[in-house]
Amino acid sequence: MLVRTELLPLGPSELPMVRVHTPIGSAMAVWRGSPDDAVGQHHIEWTVDVDLLWGHNTRAAALAEPGVREEADQVVLRGRLQLAEDGAAVLELGDSLVLFEVGSPPPPASSVWVEIGVEADKVELYPYLP
């Protein structure tokens, strides 16, 4: 996904945080590239370091379109979730795919539009060259 990032002041976690502006919304995330490159346009991969827990951090989306936003100190990712047979899931987030492990209970269907809410320091951006 092609995004624009801006470096945020260092917070209590001391992780390099950026505000990421995507075609589907904006939010804060941890920058995992060079600190010197944290500002500008980048192709990025998303990594989210939490398991999906239906009814806890994952719920059915009221809107069937991808989105990224901040809400109540969390990053909310909205997309179509596809369950795999091995206990994993893939979130289609615009033109990106985000991998997750699925906790118990799993989502009620093998393909469903969801919103996943996680702490910003669990969302990481890895830049890459296309």
N, C-alpha and C positions, 0 to 999 in steps of 0.2 A: 504494500500500500504506500503510495506517495503521500507524505505528510509534511507539514511545516512545524518545527519545534522552536520553543524559546526556553532558555534556561531560567529556572526559578531560584530564589535565594535558598541557601542551605538551611534545612530545617533540623528539628531535633533528631531525626533518624540518621542524619549526616549522609544520606544517599543522594546522588545527583538526580534531582527531579527536574522534569521539563513539563511544560504545557504542550500537548500535542494537538494540532489542528488537522483534522482529517476531513475528507469530503462528506462524512456522515456525523460530524460533531467534534467536540473538544473535551479534553480531560487532562488530569495530571498523571504522570507515570514516571517510573525510574528509567533513567537513561543508561544504557549499557554499552554505548560507544565511547569513543575518545571524548573527554571533557571539552577539548578544543573544538570539537565538531558538533556540540550540542545545540547550536543555533543554526537554523537554516532548513533547507528542504532535503528530505531523505526518503529512501525506500526503507521500510521497516518491517520486521516480523514482531508479532505480539507474543509474549509469554505471560501466562497467568499462573501463579504458584498457589492455587487452592483447588480442592476437589469440589465438584458440583454436588450440592445437597439440596434436593428438591424441597421447596417449601421453606428453606432456610436462606440460602444465598442465591437460589435460582427459582424463578417463577414464570408462569405463562405471560407472554407479552400481550398487551392490549393492542399494540400496533404491529402489523406484519411488515416491517421494513427495518433495515439495519440502522443502528445508531450508537453513538458514544456520548456519554454525558457524565457530569458529576452530580451527586445527590447525597446530601447528609453525610459528608466526609467519605464518600465511597465513589468509585468509578463504576458506572453502569454500562455494560456492554449488551446491546440488543441485536440478536440475529437468529438465524435458523440453526437449530441444534440437531445434529445427526448422531444417533447412537451407533456404536460399533459393537460387535459381538464380544470383544475382548475386555469390556468394562471401560473403554475410553469413549470419548465423544469429540466431535468436531463442531465448532461454532463457525458458521459462515458469517463473517463480519465485513460486509461490503465485498471488496475483492481480495480479502485476506481470510485465511483459515487459522483458527486458534484451537490447539489441542487441550483437552481436559481429561482428568480422571473423574469417574462418576462414583460418588458415595451412595449410601443407602438412605432413603429410597431413591430409585432412579426416576427420571421424568416419565410421565404416563404414556408417552408415545415415542416411537423411534425417530420421528421427525416432527419438531414442534418449534414455533417461534418463542424465544425466551428472553428474559432479562436476567443478567447475572451481576450481582452487586458485590464488589470486593474492595478491600482497602487499597488505596493508591500505591502503597509500597509493595504490593503483591503483583502489580502490573508492570511489566518490563518491556522496553523497546530495544530491539537489536537492529542497528542499521546494517544495510548490505548494499553492495553495488550490483545493479541489474545486469 
